[in-house]
Amino acid sequence: MTPRLTPHHSPVTPVPPGPGQESVWDYPRPPALEQSARHVVVRSGDILIADSRAAWRVMETSHPPTWYLPPADVHQDRIRRSSVRSTMCEWKGAATYWDVATGDVGPGGADTESWREAAAWSYQTPTPRFVPITGFLSFMPSAVECYIDGERVLPQAGGFYGGWITSDVVGPFKGEPGSWGW
């Protein structure tokens, strides 16, 4: 495969996808939105946070997909609006962040120590292209355990991005060392 050039003319050599795999270098820019019936589960140890077969995935060049789950499939007592300031995505609009309860939830909600700050996000008023994911939540696999069809998701490197890496997606991925200029 021929090395591809990033906007800064740095060579990127995509990993060739094997059978049943897809390359993030074949994803479009601007990103594509695709509905999926795959089984998506979010947990914190034994605690179920979300379970869905009606997720959407967003696929953008150089990024592993992000998965968005309908609010009806998320345990609402496990999330609360975060005090973390909104960020802006050039494609989807302003992100709303959510803290996720990872401990026991009693009357009045979880203990303060059991919340993972900004472990999920949504787009409450997305751009027209992304209206289908209005209010849907995506979770940071670095903060909670995310699974697709039983496979534990690996977090996208770099701490900022929330992509979900599984065995059926190959990179290299934005966020890895040396990828700042991609």
N, C-alpha and C positions, 0 to 999 in steps of 0.2 A: 504494500500500500504506500502511496506517495505521501511524504510528510505534508501536513497542512500548515498554513501560515496563519498566525493570529494577527489581530489588527496591528501589533507592534512588530510584525515580521519575525517572530521567534518560531522556530520549527516545533511542531507538535506531531509526534508520531502516534496515531491512534492504535490501540490494541485491536488486532483483528478479532471480530466476534466469531465464536464457535457456534455449533448447532444450538438453536434455541436461545441465543444471546443477541443483544442489540448494542450498538456502539453509541455513546452519548455524542459522538462526533457526527452522527447521522441525524440527530435531533435538530429541529429548525431554530432559527432566530428571526423574528420573535418566537417565543415558546408556543408549543402546541398543547392543547387540552384534550384529554382522552378519558372517557368514562370506562370503568373497569368493574368486573364482577369478581375479581380475585378477593380472597379472604384476607382482610387487613385487621390486625389486632394490636392494641396498644396496652401495655401492662406496666406495673411497677411491682416486681416480685409476684406475689399471689394476687395482687389487686388489679382487677380489670378496669381499665379506663375507657376503652372504646373497642367496638367489635362491629365490623361492617363488610358488606358485599356490594356496596353502592358507592365506592370511592371514585374520585377523579384523580388523575395524575397529570402533573405539568412537566413537560419535557422541553428542556432548553439546551442548546449546543454547549457542550463541555461540562454539564451538570448532571449528576444522577437525578432521577425523577423525584419530585416531591409529591406526596400523596395527601389528598384532602378528603376528610370524612364528614358525612352529613351530621349536623348537630343532634339529630334524633338517635344516632348510633354512638354518641358520646355520653357517658354518665355525667350529667350536668352538676352533680354534687362533687365532682372531681375537678372542676375548672372554676376559675374566677378571673375576672378582668384584672390584668396586671397593671401595676403602676409604671411599668417600663414604657418609655416614650415610643410612639409610633415611628416606623421607618417607611420609606417610600420605595416601591419597586417601579422601575420605569415601565414595566409591562402591565402589572396588576393593580397598581395604585397604592394607597396607604394601608399598611398592615396594622392590625390590632393584636396585641399580645395577651396571652392567657397564662396564668400560673396554674400548675397542675398539682393536685393533692396526691401524694404518694404514700401516705400513712393512713391510719384508721380515721374514719369520718364518723363523728358522733353528732349529737344534737348541736346544731349551730355550725357545723362544718368541721374541717380537719384542724388539728393543732397547727399553730404557726410554723413550727419546725418541720412539718411534713409537706410543705409546699415547695415545688421547684419553680423558681421565678422564670417567667417567659419561656416555658418549655413547649408552648404551642402558640400558633398564630392563625389569624383568619383575615379575610378581606371582606369587611362589612358593606362597603360600597366600591366594588372593583370597577375597573375599566370595562367598557362594553364587551370586549372579547372574552372576559373572564366572569361574566354574570352567572354562569352555571355554578360557580363555586362560592357564591355569596353566602357568608356565614359558615361555610365548611371549615373544619379545623385541620391543620397539619401539625405534627408533633416532631420535636427535635430528638432524633434517635440517640443523641449524646446525653440526653436528660432522662429519657424513659425507654423502655424496651418496646421496639416496634417489630412486627412480624408481617410477612406477606406469604400466604399459603404455608404457614408454619416455619418459614425460614427467618431467623433473626437478622434484622437489618443492621448493617454497619453504618455509622455516621459519616457524612462527608467531612473531610478534613477542613481545618481552618477556623472552626468555632463559630463563624457567622452563618454559613450556608446550612440549610436543613435538608439536603438531599438524602435519599434512602438508597444505599448501595446493597444490591443483592447479587447472587451468582449469575443472574441472567443479564446483567448490565456491565459493560466494560468501558474503560476510560482511555487515557488518564483523565482525572476529574479536576475541575476547578477547585481550588482550596489546598491542593497538595503543594509541598515546597516547590518553589520556582514557577508557580502558576499565576502570580500576581498580574502579569501583563496580558493574560489571555483575554 
